[in-house]
C-alpha cells in the first residue's frame, strides 16, 4: 500500500476500531443492554469465583468447569493489576487492552515490505461481529499471544516458539502456530518454555493439570457440528435432554457418547492430515506459517465437541495475520469465517433460546454457521496443500531453499 493510500485509509480504520470497541465496552459494562442472555456472568460469577480460589495458591480442584491449562490462572488473576476497579470492570479493560495490542501488532506488521494492512481490517471488522462475548471471555488475551507469535515467526523464531508454548499453556490451541515452523530454534524455544512453565505450575500450585480429566469428560455442546444430529433427532422422537453440563449447554441421552467419539475421531483425522501435509510440504513462503496455523485452528475448531462463540475470536486473529501478507491465498476462507462470525452472534447470544429449543430458527442458524466453517476448512486445507505440496511427478523444491524463503537473513 502506498504511503498516500495509507494516510487516507488509516484514519478510517482507527475510527471504525474506536467506535466498535466503545460499543463493546458499553455493552459489557451494561450501559447498553445487548439482547439475549447476559454474556458477562462468566466474568462476574465464574471467573471471579476462580479468582478467589486461585489467589489462595491452588487451582479449583472441585470445579469441573475449570477446563483450562495452568497458565489460564494468569488471565483469571490479571484483574488484580487494576485494584482500583471491581473485578469484572478490570477484566473488561484488560480484554480491551488485548484487543488494542492485536491491532497495534497488525498495523506495525502491515507496514513492512510484502505486507498489507488488510489484516488489520479483518481484526477491526471481525471482532465486533461477535458482539460483547469477545470482552467477556479471556480468549481475546490468548489470541493476542498467538498473533504476536505468528508475526514474530519469520524473523524471531525463538520468540515465536516461546510465545506459542506460553499460549498453549493458556488454552492449548496456540501450539498450532508452530505447524509450519521450519527453524529448530522455534521448536527448541517452545520445548524449553513449555516444560519450564509447566514444571513451575506443577510444583507451585496443586491441581495444575486436573483440567485434563475435566476436559476428557465433556459431552456434545449444543452449538457444535455434532449437535446438529440431535437438533434434528429431537423432531423425530429422540428422548435425550439439553442441560447445563461441565460449564456449557450440552445434549445428554442416547447416542450422545457415540457422536462425541465421532467428533474426537474427526479431530484425530484432522491431526493425521496435518501431519501428512507437514511431511510432504516443501514450499514455505513467508505467509505459509500463518496459512498453516489458520488451517489447523479451523480444523480443530470445526471438529470440536464444543464450538463456543469465543472460539471464533481465535479464527479472526489468525485470519488477520494471514491477510497481513499480500500474497496469502486465504482470502475466500477468511471471508467465510467473517460471515460465520456474523451468524454466530445471531445464534449466541441473540437467539440462543431458539438454539436450545432446536426450533427451525435455531437449527437454521447452526446449520448455516457450522456449514460455513466446514466449507472454510475444506477450502483452506485445499489451498494450503496446493500451494505447498508439489504435484506427483514434479521435482520438489529442495527443502533447504524453501526453508530459507521463510526466514530472512538475520533471523
URURWO-V37224 format. One line per field, one symbol per residue. ss: DSSP state (H for helix, E for strand, L for the rest). phi: phi as a letter, one per 20 degrees, with the letter a starting at -180 (. if undefined). A space follows every 10 residues. Layout:
ss = ???
phi = ???
This chain:
ss = LLHHHHHHHH HHHHHHHHHH HHHHHHHHLL LLLLLLLLLL HHHHHHHHHH HHHHLLLELL LLLLLLLLLL LHHHHHHHHH HHLLLLHHHH HHHHHHHHHH HHHHHHHHHH LLLLELLHHH HHHHHHHHHL HHHHHHLLHH HHHHHHHHHH HHLLLLHHHH HHHHHHHHHH HLHHHHHHLL LLLHHHHHHH HHHHHHHHHH HHHHLELLLL HHHHHHLLLE ELLLLLHHHH HHHHHHLLLL EEEEELLEEE EELLLHHHHH HHHHHHHHHH HHHHHHHHHH LLLLLLLHHH HHHHHHHHHH HHLLLLLLLL HHHHHHHHHH HHHLELLLLL HHHHHHHHHH HHHHHHHHHH LHHHHHHLLH HHHHHHHHHH HHHHHHHHHH HHHHHHHHLL LLLLLLLLHH HHHHHLLLLL L
phi = .fffffffeg gfffffffff ffffffffem fddefngffe fgffdfffff gffffencef fedffeccff fggfffeggf fcfedfgfff fffffgffgf ffgfffffff eegndbefff fgffeffffe mfggedbeff ffffffffff fegfecgffg ffffffffee amgfgffegd fdefgfffff ffffffffff ffeecfnfdf ffffffefdd ffdffffgge gfffecnfdf cdcfblnbec ecqgmfffff ffffffffff ffffffgffe fcddegefgf fffffffgff ffeffccfgf fffgffffff fgffegefee ffgfffffff ffffffebeg cfffffeleg ffffffffff ffffffffff ffffffecdf fgnefffgff fffffecfgn e
